[in-house]
Amino acid sequence: MDDTAAWAGLLRVHATLVPLLDRELQSACGLPLTSYDVLLELNSAPGRRLSMGELGQVAVVSRSRVSRVVDQLAAEGLVVREINPDDKRSAYAMITDAGRKRLRGAAPVYLAGIKRHFTDHLGADASAVAAGLERVLAALRV
């Protein structure tokens, strides 16, 4: 497989799988994939909170959209915003207990979708794909 075929394959899988997982999560849990991702990142963060800038770097949603997603989650009581005491111009997003409960409820749908639509088709190659993608990310972070 040549370089452009690998790249094109990654783009096509992403373009097909993301809307599919989004539909499944919304149908089963009423939670968009972007919201799930933000909750997942916050839940995994130290203290279960991230600055909006940090969240924009780690979440799969664009940096410009992360604020809107956090606003929506805050309106639902799943996230709270906290003013940074050291810099009043910036804020933290922190997952609430309700947000953690909602995340736990949606996790089986998310994980089953990933398995059914992605890793089941990779079989033994799943580890190699994950390792290769991590190498690419590490190189891009330098």
Backbone as a printed PyTorch tensor [residue, N CA C, xyz], in Angstrom:
tensor([[[  0.8630,  -1.1820,   0.0000],
         [  0.0000,   0.0000,   0.0000],
         [  0.9020,   1.2350,   0.0000]],

        [[  0.5970,   2.1650,  -0.8230],
         [  1.4370,   3.3610,  -0.8630],
         [  0.9490,   4.4170,   0.1290]],

        [[  1.7330,   5.4720,   0.2810],
         [  1.4590,   6.5030,   1.2710],
         [  0.0790,   7.1300,   1.1180]],

        [[ -0.2710,   7.4900,  -0.1010],
         [ -1.5540,   8.1650,  -0.2950],
         [ -2.7280,   7.2260,  -0.0690]],

        [[ -2.5550,   5.9450,  -0.3390],
         [ -3.6410,   4.9860,  -0.0830],
         [ -3.8900,   4.8470,   1.4170]],

        [[ -2.8300,   4.8150,   2.2200],
         [ -2.9860,   4.7330,   3.6760],
         [ -3.6800,   5.9820,   4.2030]],

        [[ -3.2430,   7.1360,   3.7100],
         [ -3.8350,   8.4060,   4.1420],
         [ -5.3070,   8.4770,   3.7230]],

        [[ -5.5890,   8.1470,   2.4870],
         [ -6.9690,   8.2030,   1.9860],
         [ -7.8560,   7.2260,   2.7530]],

        [[ -7.3240,   6.0580,   3.0700],
         [ -8.0850,   5.0830,   3.8470],
         [ -8.4240,   5.6050,   5.2300]],

        [[ -7.4540,   6.2370,   5.8800],
         [ -7.6960,   6.8140,   7.1950],
         [ -8.7900,   7.8800,   7.1250]],

        [[ -8.7150,   8.7500,   6.1310],
         [ -9.7260,   9.8010,   5.9880],
         [-11.1140,   9.2330,   5.7190]],

        [[-11.1890,   8.2190,   4.8500],
         [-12.4960,   7.6230,   4.5330],
         [-13.0970,   6.9100,   5.7420]],

        [[-12.2690,   6.1780,   6.4840],
         [-12.7670,   5.5030,   7.6900],
         [-13.2590,   6.5430,   8.6940]],

        [[-12.4770,   7.5850,   8.9110],
         [-12.8820,   8.6290,   9.8540],
         [-14.1950,   9.2820,   9.4180]],

        [[-14.2810,   9.6360,   8.1420],
         [-15.4720,  10.3220,   7.6280],
         [-16.7170,   9.4400,   7.7040]],

        [[-16.5470,   8.1460,   7.6410],
         [-17.6700,   7.2220,   7.7010],
         [-18.0130,   6.8390,   9.1340]],

        [[-16.9820,   6.5800,   9.9420],
         [-17.1990,   6.0610,  11.2880],
         [-17.6750,   7.1210,  12.2760]],

        [[-17.1530,   8.3230,  12.2040],
         [-17.5360,   9.3590,  13.1700],
         [-19.0420,   9.6560,  13.1190]],

        [[-19.6220,   9.8950,  11.9390],
         [-21.0740,  10.1260,  11.9280],
         [-21.8820,   8.8980,  12.3860]],

        [[-21.3760,   7.7080,  12.0870],
         [-22.0640,   6.4880,  12.5080],
         [-22.0730,   6.3710,  14.0320]],

        [[-20.9170,   6.5710,  14.6650],
         [-20.8570,   6.5320,  16.1350],
         [-21.6960,   7.6450,  16.7410]],

        [[-21.6880,   8.8120,  16.1200],
         [-22.4960,   9.9330,  16.5940],
         [-23.9800,   9.5660,  16.5810]],

        [[-24.4370,   8.9860,  15.4860],
         [-25.8590,   8.5880,  15.3910],
         [-26.2070,   7.5440,  16.4450]],

        [[-25.3250,   6.5740,  16.6340],
         [-25.5970,   5.5220,  17.6160],
         [-25.6590,   6.0840,  19.0310]],

        [[-24.7230,   6.9560,  19.3770],
         [-24.7300,   7.5590,  20.7110],
         [-25.9560,   8.4430,  20.9150]],

        [[-26.2950,   9.2360,  19.9150],
         [-27.4660,  10.1080,  20.0520],
         [-28.7470,   9.2950,  20.1570]],

        [[-28.8460,   8.2420,  19.3630],
         [-30.0470,   7.4110,  19.3830],
         [-30.2040,   6.6790,  20.7140]],

        [[-29.1260,   6.0920,  21.2000],
         [-29.2000,   5.2780,  22.4110],
         [-29.1440,   6.1010,  23.6960]],

        [[-28.4160,   7.2270,  23.6710],
         [-28.1360,   7.9580,  24.9110],
         [-28.4980,   9.4360,  24.8670]],

        [[-28.8620,   9.9510,  23.6880],
         [-29.1380,  11.3730,  23.5650],
         [-27.9050,  12.2320,  23.7480]],

        [[-26.7360,  11.6580,  23.4440],
         [-25.4810,  12.3620,  23.6590],
         [-24.6750,  12.3770,  22.3650]],

        [[-24.4010,  13.5560,  21.8050],
         [-23.5700,  13.6130,  20.6000],
         [-22.1520,  13.1240,  20.8890]],

        [[-21.4920,  12.6290,  19.8590],
         [-20.1260,  12.1410,  19.9870],
         [-19.1860,  13.2390,  20.4900]],

        [[-19.3720,  14.4690,  20.0370],
         [-18.5050,  15.5580,  20.5040],
         [-18.6570,  15.7640,  22.0150]],

        [[-19.8650,  15.6670,  22.5220],
         [-20.0940,  15.8070,  23.9580],
         [-19.4810,  14.6350,  24.7190]],

        [[-19.6380,  13.4370,  24.1820],
         [-19.0370,  12.2600,  24.8050],
         [-17.5260,  12.4490,  24.9060]],

        [[-16.9140,  12.9040,  23.8340],
         [-15.4640,  13.0890,  23.8100],
         [-15.0150,  14.1080,  24.8460]],

        [[-15.7170,  15.2250,  24.9600],
         [-15.3550,  16.2410,  25.9490],
         [-15.5050,  15.6780,  27.3590]],

        [[-16.5990,  14.9690,  27.6220],
         [-16.7820,  14.3590,  28.9410],
         [-15.6820,  13.3390,  29.2300]],

        [[-15.3270,  12.5510,  28.2370],
         [-14.2780,  11.5400,  28.3960],
         [-12.9400,  12.1910,  28.7430]],

        [[-12.5850,  13.2550,  28.0260],
         [-11.3170,  13.9450,  28.2930],
         [-11.3110,  14.5740,  29.6790]],

        [[-12.4170,  15.1870,  30.0740],
         [-12.4940,  15.7890,  31.4030],
         [-12.4270,  14.7310,  32.4910]],

        [[-13.1080,  13.6310,  32.3010],
         [-13.1150,  12.5600,  33.2910],
         [-11.7280,  11.9540,  33.4710]],

        [[-10.9380,  11.9400,  32.4100],
         [ -9.5940,  11.3470,  32.4410],
         [ -8.5340,  12.3190,  32.9400]],

        [[ -8.8460,  13.5930,  33.0260],
         [ -7.8700,  14.6230,  33.3880],
         [ -7.6140,  14.6380,  34.8970]],

        [[ -6.4350,  15.0870,  35.2970],
         [ -6.1610,  15.2490,  36.7330],
         [ -7.1850,  16.1970,  37.3560]],

        [[ -7.7680,  15.7800,  38.4540],
         [ -8.7830,  16.6040,  39.1040],
         [-10.0720,  16.6860,  38.3220]],

        [[-10.1670,  15.9020,  37.2490],
         [-11.3480,  15.8770,  36.3600],
         [-11.6900,  17.2610,  35.8130]],

        [[-10.6460,  18.0410,  35.5460],
         [-10.8500,  19.3680,  34.9650],
         [ -9.6730,  19.7120,  34.0580]],

        [[ -9.9660,  20.5570,  33.0830],
         [ -8.9560,  21.0570,  32.1520],
         [ -9.2610,  22.5200,  31.8580]],

        [[ -8.2160,  23.2770,  31.5690],
         [ -8.4670,  24.6310,  31.0930],
         [ -9.1170,  24.5080,  29.7190]],

        [[ -9.7910,  25.5330,  29.3090],
         [-10.4370,  25.4920,  27.9970],
         [ -9.3880,  25.3050,  26.8950]],

        [[ -8.2190,  25.8960,  27.0750],
         [ -7.1400,  25.7220,  26.1030],
         [ -6.6580,  24.2860,  26.0420]],

        [[ -6.4760,  23.6700,  27.2160],
         [ -6.0590,  22.2640,  27.2500],
         [ -7.1240,  21.3670,  26.6260]],

        [[ -8.3680,  21.6470,  26.9430],
         [ -9.4580,  20.8560,  26.3900],
         [ -9.5000,  20.9720,  24.8720]],

        [[ -9.2590,  22.1650,  24.3690],
         [ -9.2090,  22.3730,  22.9270],
         [ -8.0920,  21.6000,  22.2510]],

        [[ -7.0230,  21.3140,  22.9860],
         [ -5.9040,  20.5580,  22.4250],
         [ -6.1530,  19.0550,  22.4220]],

        [[ -6.8620,  18.5430,  23.4330],
         [ -7.0100,  17.0930,  23.5470],
         [ -8.3260,  16.5530,  22.9950]],

        [[ -9.3590,  17.3570,  22.9850],
         [-10.6550,  16.8840,  22.4950],
         [-10.6360,  16.7980,  20.9770]],

        [[-11.4150,  15.8930,  20.4470],
         [-11.4710,  15.6950,  18.9990],
         [-12.2600,  16.8190,  18.3210]],

        [[-13.0400,  17.5400,  19.0820],
         [-13.7950,  18.6720,  18.5530],
         [-12.8280,  19.8310,  18.3040]],

        [[-13.1280,  20.6660,  17.3300],
         [-12.2430,  21.7890,  17.0040],
         [-12.1560,  22.7540,  18.1810]],

        [[-11.0630,  23.4620,  18.2470],
         [-10.8640,  24.4210,  19.3400],
         [-11.9490,  25.4840,  19.3670]],

        [[-12.4200,  25.8720,  18.2070],
         [-13.4590,  26.9020,  18.1640],
         [-14.8050,  26.3620,  18.6440]],

        [[-15.0290,  25.0630,  18.4890],
         [-16.3080,  24.4760,  18.9120],
         [-16.3110,  24.0140,  20.3540]],

        [[-15.1310,  23.8290,  20.9440],
         [-15.0820,  23.2740,  22.2920],
         [-15.8410,  24.1380,  23.2890]],

        [[-15.7830,  25.4430,  23.1330],
         [-16.4960,  26.3430,  24.0450],
         [-18.0090,  26.1420,  23.9380]],

        [[-18.4990,  25.9900,  22.7120],
         [-19.9490,  25.7570,  22.5250],
         [-20.3730,  24.4210,  23.1180]],

        [[-19.5520,  23.3970,  22.9410],
         [-19.8800,  22.0730,  23.5030],
         [-19.9020,  22.1590,  25.0240]],

        [[-18.9210,  22.8330,  25.6050],
         [-18.8870,  22.9940,  27.0580],
         [-20.1110,  23.7830,  27.5280]],

        [[-20.4950,  24.8130,  26.8100],
         [-21.7020,  25.5750,  27.1720],
         [-22.9350,  24.6790,  27.1730]],

        [[-23.0620,  23.8290,  26.1490],
         [-24.2130,  22.9120,  26.0790],
         [-24.1900,  21.9260,  27.2440]],

        [[-23.0130,  21.3670,  27.5270],
         [-22.8920,  20.4190,  28.6320],
         [-23.1610,  21.0970,  29.9720]],

        [[-22.7330,  22.3420,  30.1160],
         [-22.9900,  23.0940,  31.3510],
         [-24.4860,  23.3440,  31.5190]],

        [[-25.1670,  23.6530,  30.4250],
         [-26.6140,  23.8770,  30.4910],
         [-27.3580,  22.6220,  30.9400]],

        [[-26.7920,  21.4580,  30.6430],
         [-27.3910,  20.1860,  31.0520],
         [-26.9120,  19.7430,  32.4330]],

        [[-26.0150,  20.5180,  33.0550],
         [-25.5050,  20.1630,  34.3730],
         [-24.4400,  19.0750,  34.3520]],

        [[-23.8640,  18.8120,  33.1820],
         [-22.8690,  17.7450,  33.0580],
         [-21.4420,  18.2490,  33.2490]],

        [[-21.2660,  19.5710,  33.1270],
         [-19.9690,  20.2230,  33.2590],
         [-20.2060,  21.5570,  33.9510]],

        [[-19.2220,  22.0110,  34.6960],
         [-19.2540,  23.3750,  35.2330],
         [-18.0070,  24.0970,  34.7510]],

        [[-18.1600,  25.4000,  34.5870],
         [-17.0110,  26.2490,  34.2680],
         [-16.5510,  26.8980,  35.5680]],

        [[-15.2400,  26.9430,  35.7380],
         [-14.6640,  27.6200,  36.8940],
         [-13.6760,  28.6540,  36.3860]],

        [[-13.7330,  29.8490,  36.9320],
         [-12.7660,  30.8850,  36.5830],
         [-11.4100,  30.4780,  37.1450]],

        [[-10.3850,  30.6570,  36.3650],
         [ -9.0230,  30.3820,  36.8120],
         [ -8.6440,  31.4520,  37.8370]],

        [[ -8.3770,  31.0590,  39.0860],
         [ -8.0610,  32.0780,  40.1090],
         [ -6.7520,  32.8210,  39.8280]],

        [[ -5.8690,  32.2070,  39.0440],
         [ -4.5830,  32.8350,  38.7250],
         [ -4.6520,  33.7380,  37.4990]],

        [[ -5.6750,  33.5380,  36.6840],
         [ -5.8220,  34.3200,  35.4510],
         [ -7.3150,  34.4500,  35.1580]],

        [[ -7.8990,  35.5110,  35.5790],
         [ -9.3540,  35.7010,  35.4770],
         [ -9.8720,  35.6760,  34.0390]],

        [[ -8.9630,  35.7800,  33.0620],
         [ -9.3850,  35.7510,  31.6570],
         [ -9.6090,  34.3310,  31.1540]],

        [[ -9.1500,  33.3390,  31.9010],
         [ -9.3090,  31.9610,  31.4440],
         [-10.1780,  31.1810,  32.4140]],

        [[-10.6620,  30.0460,  31.9360],
         [-11.5770,  29.2390,  32.7450],
         [-11.2160,  27.7670,  32.6060]],

        [[-11.6750,  27.0160,  33.5860],
         [-11.5720,  25.5560,  33.5600],
         [-12.9470,  24.9790,  33.2820]],

        [[-12.9580,  23.8200,  32.6530],
         [-14.1770,  23.0270,  32.5480],
         [-13.9720,  21.8110,  33.4410]],

        [[-14.9820,  21.4790,  34.2180],
         [-14.8880,  20.3600,  35.1550],
         [-16.1370,  19.5030,  35.0370]],

        [[-15.9500,  18.2050,  34.9330],
         [-17.0860,  17.2900,  34.8200],
         [-17.7770,  17.1820,  36.1800]],

        [[-19.0870,  17.1280,  36.1670],
         [-19.8760,  16.9860,  37.3930],
         [-20.1790,  15.5070,  37.6320]],

        [[-20.7500,  15.2170,  38.7820],
         [-21.1720,  13.8370,  39.0600],
         [-22.2050,  13.3820,  38.0350]],

        [[-23.1010,  14.2960,  37.6680],
         [-24.1000,  13.9590,  36.6410],
         [-23.4150,  13.6720,  35.3010]],

        [[-22.3710,  14.4290,  34.9970],
         [-21.6190,  14.1980,  33.7670],
         [-20.9270,  12.8480,  33.7760]],

        [[-20.3580,  12.4670,  34.9230],
         [-19.7010,  11.1580,  35.0430],
         [-20.7220,  10.0290,  34.8970]],

        [[-21.9030,  10.2320,  35.4710],
         [-22.9550,   9.2190,  35.3570],
         [-23.3930,   9.0690,  33.9000]],

        [[-23.5620,  10.1910,  33.2240],
         [-23.9670,  10.1670,  31.8120],
         [-22.8930,   9.5080,  30.9500]],

        [[-21.6320,   9.8010,  31.2300],
         [-20.5170,   9.1940,  30.5170],
         [-20.5010,   7.6800,  30.7240]],

        [[-20.6560,   7.2390,  31.9630],
         [-20.6880,   5.7920,  32.2510],
         [-21.8470,   5.1090,  31.5310]],

        [[-22.9890,   5.7820,  31.4500],
         [-24.1380,   5.2070,  30.7660],
         [-23.9350,   5.0760,  29.2640]],

        [[-23.1900,   6.0180,  28.6870],
         [-22.9580,   6.0080,  27.2470],
         [-21.7620,   5.1510,  26.8410]],

        [[-20.8580,   4.8820,  27.7630],
         [-19.6210,   4.1560,  27.4420],
         [-19.8600,   2.8070,  26.7620]],

        [[-20.8050,   1.9920,  27.2310],
         [-20.9940,   0.6980,  26.5520],
         [-21.4070,   0.8470,  25.0850]],

        [[-22.2050,   1.8470,  24.7730],
         [-22.6290,   2.0870,  23.3920],
         [-21.4170,   2.5110,  22.5570]],

        [[-20.6290,   3.4240,  23.0930],
         [-19.4370,   3.9260,  22.4130],
         [-18.4360,   2.7930,  22.1650]],

        [[-18.1230,   2.0560,  23.2080],
         [-17.1330,   0.9810,  23.0970],
         [-17.5980,  -0.1390,  22.1770]],

        [[-18.8770,  -0.4800,  22.2470],
         [-19.4070,  -1.5140,  21.3560],
         [-19.3600,  -1.0560,  19.9050]],

        [[-19.6390,   0.2210,  19.6740],
         [-19.5750,   0.7630,  18.3170],
         [-18.1670,   0.7220,  17.7570]],

        [[-17.1890,   1.0950,  18.5750],
         [-15.7900,   1.0450,  18.1330],
         [-15.4040,  -0.3890,  17.7820]],

        [[-15.7860,  -1.3170,  18.6530],
         [-15.4540,  -2.7290,  18.4120],
         [-16.1380,  -3.2500,  17.1510]],

        [[-17.4260,  -3.0310,  17.0560],
         [-18.2230,  -3.5720,  15.9440],
         [-17.8350,  -2.9590,  14.5960]],

        [[-17.6030,  -1.6550,  14.5820],
         [-17.3730,  -0.9630,  13.3130],
         [-15.9060,  -0.7570,  12.9550]],

        [[-14.9910,  -0.9780,  13.9310],
         [-13.5900,  -0.6700,  13.6590],
         [-12.6660,  -1.8430,  14.0100]],

        [[-12.4680,  -2.0950,  15.2930],
         [-11.4340,  -3.0670,  15.6700],
         [-11.7540,  -4.4970,  15.2660]],

        [[-13.0270,  -4.8770,  15.2270],
         [-13.3550,  -6.2380,  14.7590],
         [-12.8610,  -6.4720,  13.3390]],

        [[-12.8180,  -5.4240,  12.5330],
         [-12.3840,  -5.5510,  11.1360],
         [-10.8620,  -5.5280,  10.9940]],

        [[-10.1800,  -5.0450,  12.0190],
         [ -8.7180,  -5.0120,  11.9800],
         [ -8.1050,  -6.3200,  12.4750]],

        [[ -8.8300,  -7.0070,  13.3430],
         [ -8.3140,  -8.2610,  13.8800],
         [ -6.9700,  -8.0550,  14.5510]],

        [[ -6.0150,  -8.9190,  14.2180],
         [ -4.6820,  -8.8760,  14.8220],
         [ -3.9190,  -7.6060,  14.4540]],

        [[ -4.3640,  -6.8940,  13.4350],
         [ -3.6840,  -5.6650,  13.0120],
         [ -4.0210,  -4.4690,  13.8990]],

        [[ -4.9940,  -4.6070,  14.8030],
         [ -5.4200,  -3.4730,  15.6340],
         [ -4.2560,  -2.8880,  16.4300]],

        [[ -3.4290,  -3.7200,  17.0190],
         [ -2.2920,  -3.2280,  17.8040],
         [ -1.2960,  -2.4870,  16.9230]],

        [[ -1.0450,  -3.0110,  15.7340],
         [ -0.1030,  -2.3610,  14.8170],
         [ -0.6510,  -1.0140,  14.3540]],

        [[ -1.9460,  -0.9410,  14.0760],
         [ -2.5600,   0.3280,  13.6620],
         [ -2.4490,   1.3440,  14.7970]],

        [[ -2.7840,   0.9240,  16.0210],
         [ -2.7050,   1.8260,  17.1710],
         [ -1.2730,   2.3140,  17.3730]],

        [[ -0.3080,   1.4180,  17.2890],
         [  1.0920,   1.7980,  17.4780],
         [  1.5550,   2.7610,  16.3770]],

        [[  1.1620,   2.4990,  15.1600],
         [  1.5390,   3.3770,  14.0510],
         [  0.9510,   4.7620,  14.2000]],

        [[ -0.3090,   4.8400,  14.5830],
         [ -0.9470,   6.1440,  14.7580],
         [ -0.3160,   6.9040,  15.9300]],

        [[  0.0560,   6.1990,  16.9850],
         [  0.7220,   6.8620,  18.1160],
         [  2.0820,   7.4160,  17.6990]],

        [[  2.7990,   6.6960,  16.8440],
         [  4.0910,   7.2130,  16.3460],
         [  3.8860,   8.4950,  15.5370]],

        [[  2.8540,   8.5160,  14.7290],
         [  2.5600,   9.7190,  13.9480],
         [  2.2430,  10.8850,  14.8820]],

        [[  1.3780,  10.6460,  15.8760],
         [  1.0360,  11.7060,  16.8330],
         [  2.2610,  12.1950,  17.5830]],

        [[  3.1120,  11.2780,  18.0090],
         [  4.3220,  11.6690,  18.7530],
         [  5.2190,  12.5410,  17.8760]],

        [[  5.3510,  12.1910,  16.6250],
         [  6.1920,  12.9750,  15.7120],
         [  5.5930,  14.3560,  15.4770]],

        [[  4.2770,  14.4550,  15.4240],
         [  3.6300,  15.7390,  15.2030],
         [  3.7010,  16.6490,  16.4160]],

        [[  3.8250,  16.0740,  17.5930],
         [  3.8800,  16.8620,  18.8280],
         [  5.2490,  17.4910,  19.0580]],

        [[  6.2630,  17.0070,  18.3500],
         [  7.6390,  17.4990,  18.5620],
         [  7.7990,  18.9140,  18.1220]]])
